[in-house]
Amino acid sequence: MPKLERFRDRLQRIRAKIDSMVGPRSLSRHLDFLKLWSAETFSVFGVQFSSLAIPLIAVKTLKADSFEMGRLGALPTVPFLVFGLFVGVWADRSRSREKRRALS
């Protein structure tokens, strides 16, 4: 239990230091905002990393040429083209409001 008490004490000191630096009305005091901000930061970092790493792995490991790299770049748009057209037509022709609510 002493470790937990030391951790809580240290956390309170860190919070007090942050409050003195940024002021009492800052968003850095709101735990929900900090969770959202950190999750969004990690998400953007992951997307940027994978957008760089996947083509790099394709070139280095698989020895992909320019045509294959073009296919790799166009691959994320395929589901929108395939499913988007059919689901859009199906949603427009259906009269059910529940279907439209579920698809919107």
Secondary structure in CASP SS format (residue, H / E / C, confidence):
PFRMAT SS
TARGET T0000
AUTHOR 0000-0000-0000
METHOD secondary structure of the structure
MODEL  1
M C 1.00
P H 1.00
K H 1.00
L H 1.00
E H 1.00
R H 1.00
F H 1.00
R H 1.00
D H 1.00
R H 1.00
L H 1.00
Q H 1.00
R H 1.00
I H 1.00
R H 1.00
A H 1.00
K H 1.00
I H 1.00
D H 1.00
S H 1.00
M H 1.00
V H 1.00
G C 1.00
P C 1.00
R C 1.00
S C 1.00
L H 1.00
S H 1.00
R H 1.00
H C 1.00
L H 1.00
D H 1.00
F H 1.00
L H 1.00
K H 1.00
L H 1.00
W H 1.00
S H 1.00
A H 1.00
E H 1.00
T H 1.00
F H 1.00
S H 1.00
V H 1.00
F H 1.00
G H 1.00
V H 1.00
Q H 1.00
F H 1.00
S H 1.00
S H 1.00
L H 1.00
A H 1.00
I H 1.00
P H 1.00
L H 1.00
I H 1.00
A H 1.00
V H 1.00
K H 1.00
T C 1.00
L C 1.00
K C 1.00
A C 1.00
D C 1.00
S H 1.00
F H 1.00
E H 1.00
M H 1.00
G H 1.00
R H 1.00
L H 1.00
G H 1.00
A H 1.00
L H 1.00
P H 1.00
T H 1.00
V H 1.00
P H 1.00
F H 1.00
L H 1.00
V H 1.00
F H 1.00
G H 1.00
L H 1.00
F H 1.00
V H 1.00
G H 1.00
V H 1.00
W H 1.00
A H 1.00
D H 1.00
R H 1.00
S C 1.00
R C 1.00
S C 1.00
R H 1.00
E H 1.00
K H 1.00
R H 1.00
R H 1.00
A H 1.00
L H 1.00
S C 1.00
END
